[in-house]
Structures are given as structure tokens and as C-alpha cells.
């Protein structure tokens, strides 16, 4: 009754059902995980039914004798063993290594299972090999291509992070031109020897990977290392500016600059605000309660300036209060930086919230929180 | 077969007749302002062209199905390619789409215009209600920010710019009679212009699925004459008047301070020591906001415009008023006689039972114990009696 294929899918279905039960009982009762597992079980159950109903393509029924030859040599046992080792290593190192082990183990078990299944499909080795290819090549080629591309991208990113900005641009152009040149050569000379094509491609890929490994070993360039060590990406200190470098996206939230609720500018020593959708310059801006709102500060003055948000006081303990102040970093003429304000309460009567710039006496933008 | 045809014809007729309803408050084909009119002027011709083409294609397909149905005849000669016909059938739709595209783009750009804005209102969506705040605009008598919810009040014949955003998930603001829909997205400010030709109530609904009570996230735009709008503004700027001592309402104020003021702001309310009571909804609610209840009884709805504050007869009186008398009736607000006691008391008794919200304490671990709506407060009937008396004073 059970053919080779149906046993395989039946096994996966059973395994999926057990995973579903374990997940629901011991791990999490969330609907998302349970739905995913149940969906997988339903899918494999359907495949099991299909394979059973077609009797595994009637391979056995046709009377083609399964091979009794010994299995061909395979790399998958070795990779499976490596996957187990990586998985175990991940349990004592990091989650990423553990997940890599899981992926390697599952992939190799899948490949090994399909290989074993195909080798027993018939006594014709060529047919068995074609069966395996037909099943796995549509999966293997895209996966290998994606992994290869990912390795190249990561390696190239390590190179650009290690060298200076200008050198990074040059490297990008040079490597891009080299890839383009190789592509043009391959297309213009279709009869080029296979060995030459493989050689050029291998040398190029290995070169980038090797350079990437070297770049990772060297670490990021000095200014990035310094910015990271001083927390430039998150700090909004209002005191003396220590840092030489700053980032225009202080909270690393790219979307924060996509839509600013207001833009505050210094032009000719005058502080003004422009609110989105409101024509003209404003001396007050309205910010909804408890809603992170981006205010863009643009310095068009010759001096370096920072924007300071004065947001009242907060109680530290008992009668001890502390001023709530947020700042951008000191930015030079022409630079801009976002300040994200999330204000949960309106200002106390007589003590409005304000945006000010140290050094510009008597000027402020009122922040109204209704 | 005959029965199926009869049922089908009956259903089709019902659908066609339903399209003729005149008392459909969210009908996209009944524009009440220039922006909605622009959309209407575009959509009707497009629908007409699409409808004619649809009928032609349907008739042609049905004719081919009937005429060339299988009657055992031999398969006709198979040909591949009729360049002249194919080019014609490509060019005609392309031309139609080009014409539609030109008018569509013109309308889109006209609707995105901001240079002629006359009034600004900030609109913030959150699960599952809309907050409106009116920045200071002295030309309209708005000398202090006004904050309200559920009902958007605008003056007629005024180009109003809604600056829309959201505190939690994506919502979409749509009042069909006044303009098309526009998403309210966290971290972004989207502009949406509306204008009403005549005084009246214009209904709308959130049109981006936003969670459990998405279907109950409604809104109403109230258009008032300029004179009535000025009265409304003056009413919203009136300072807080505490209830008289030794009244049920005064006891209700105490209940409100203890139970409701943690999340709901009533501007001007003070503690016994004279300090202002500032609500802190950010400590209890995921979105960080709860409706500001100052002048609650000047509105006609509550709970995200899901329930009426007016009872049926009074609401019918306001909704059915002609444009001349509408403003005066709306500005009367909600009196004790007109109050929808049943729904308001039910809401205070057990809000989650009346509007689906994520407020089950057992399911709040993922939000750090914060609610996504009004929780069950366990108020006694006595507390509810006092609260209703107090809320009636918030005019």
C-alpha cells in the first residue's frame, strides 16, 4: 500500500502533527505559530494523499525493479554531521549559529532523503539521477544563487566599511566595471573555453570574499568605530559636544525623516518653523499627545548650532524634579538633524514647551500639546 | 431553472433599487462639497465608459458561448494572429485609458492642492476613535487649542485642511460626501482637504482594517454656518465650571477624578489643592491617548462615534433638520431629556461588552498590561448614576 514517496510524505505529516502538538502544549499557544504548523501539516497531508492515490507515479506497479546496487557516494552525510555540530555549537554560542545549524541540518536531511528516495526509484541509475535533478534543481539553483549573492554582498559591505568613503566609492566603481567587463566578454565570446569562464568567475568571487574577510578582520574605519563607541547614533546629550562625527538620523529610524511634522530653521539669526500643510512661517507648532513626531532642525547659519526641546520637568523622587530636555547634536551650516518628540502630557499652565537654540537669545518656537 | 432565474432577477432588481436610496449617508455618489464633487465628476463618466464596455464584452461573450456551443460540429480552422485586429484592440483601450488618465491626474493634483487652505485641523487616529485638535487660529476665534473627538466640526464654505496621522496602526479617514479616503499612518502627516457646501451631518468610517473594532471606528463631520461655527468655538473655549456643591453631579466629579481622569482629560479640572488634573493615558493605553471629554455633551456621539449621546427622537430631530435650523439644533448639545441613557450607562457599566476591545487582563501581557480601549471598571450602579449626572454638566 505505502510506496516510497507516500512513506516519505506520511512521515513528514506525522512529524508536523507531532510538532504542532508539542508547540501548542509546551511552547506557545499563539495563533500564528499554530496556524503555520497546521498549514504545513495540511499541505503534506494533501501531498501524502496525492502520492498514495497515484501510487507514487506507479513506479512500483510498473514492475521496474528497484536497484539493489549499493548507494552512490554522497556528500550529504558529511554535511548533515556538520549541521549537527554547528547546531550544538550554537546552543553554547549564539542564536545565529544555532539557526545556521538548524538550516544546514534540515537542508542536508532533505537532500539526503530525496537522494535516497531517487536511488531506489528504479534500476536505471541515469533515470534515478534525472528524477533527483527534476525534483531538486528548481530549489537548489535559486537557493545557491541567493546564498552566493548574499555572501558577495556581505563581503563587499565589509570592504566598504573598512576603507574610507572615497576609497569605497572607487572600489564600487572598479569592481562594478570588472563584473561588467567579464559579462561583456562572456557574451561577445560565447565560444570561450569553459575553463576560462569558470576560472575568471571563481577568481573574481574568491577575490571579493577574501577581501571581505580581510575587511572584516581589519574592522570598520576609525570614524565609524569612534561614532559607535560614543553612541552617536542614539545620544542626544545637551552638554558640551565631544564627538567629531554625527549621524543625521540620530535614532537610526529612516522613516523618521520621511515625514516631519515641522521643520525648524535658523536663517540670518532668526528661528522659524514651518509645519507641514500650513503655509507660511510659524512661531508655534502643535504636536499630538503621545505620538512620536519628527521635527527637522536645519542650520542655515554660519555658526554651529543645536536645537533644544524644553519639555518641562519630571519628578525624580519626592520633591526632587529634573528638567526634561532633548537636543540635537551641534550641526554645522547646511546640516540638518531630526529630533523625535514623544510628549505624553500637555504643558503646565504658564510653562509652555519650547524649542530653542542656545546662543539665540529671546527666540523660541512654542510647542503646543493639546 | 425557471425558479433560479426568478430568484436571480429578484436579487438583481433589489441591488439596482438599493442604488437609488436617497437616505444613504455614506453614498459616494451624493457629493456635498467641491472636493467630493470633483471625484464625482470624474467617476461617473469613467463608470459610464467602463459600464458600456463591460456590457459590450459580456454580450459578445454570451453570444459566442451560445452561438458556438458544442453541438458535435467539427472544430473550425485554427488561425494564429490577426495583426490588424490585435493592433486595433490594443490601441482603443490604450486611448480610453489615456483619456481617463489625463482627467484622473488632473483631479488627483487638484485634490492635493494646499495653497488655498483656509483652516487647519489635526486629525489623529487610534484604535478605535478619531481625535481632532484645532490649532490656534485667531481668524476663527480659536485663541486656544481645541481638542475633541468623534465629531469633526467645520464651517461651511471653508477649505479645511486635515493633517492626519495615527498613534498606533494605519487607519483611513473617509467621509464620502466631502472627499475621498486618505490613510492616517504612524510617523507621517498626510494632508486631506474637505469642504462642505451646506450645514449638516456627514457620516464616515475608517476604511483601513485596524483591528478588532475597525467596523466600529466611525466619524461624523458636522458642518455649521460660519456664525454657528463661531458659537461652537466659543462654547469649546468656555472655562470649566465645576458642579455645584452637594449635588449628585459633584459626587460624580469625585468618581470621575478617581476612576476616569487617569486617562480622560477634562480641561480646567482641578484637585482640591488647586493643582490641575492632567490625564496620563500613556500609562494605561497602548495608543497613549483617550478621548478628551471637555464639553462632551456638545457632541452627539461617544465611544468613537459608535453610540449616540442623543436618544432616538432627539437625534432624528437633529439629523432631519433642514440646513437653516440644523446649526441651532446641533448647538443645543445634549440635555438630560435628550440623553441616550441606555447606551451611556451600558458603556460605563461594561464598555468591552458593548464594543469589542483588547481589554481582557489575561491577554494584556503582549502590551505590557496596557489596554487597547476602555476597560471594565467595575463601577457600581450608584457610581454610574453619579457619573451620568456629572457628564451631563460637561457642555
Interface residues (C-beta under 8 A of the other chain):
Chain A: X255 X256 X258 X259 X261 X275 X276 X277 X278 X279 X284 X286 X288 X289 X290 X291 X292 X293 X294 X344 X345 X346 X348 X349 X368 X370
Chain B: X114 X115 X117 X120 X122 X124 X131 X133 X135 X136 X145 X146 X147 X161 X163 X165 X166 X167 X186 X187 X188 X189 X191 X265 X276 X278 X279 X280 X281 X282 X287 X288 X289 X292
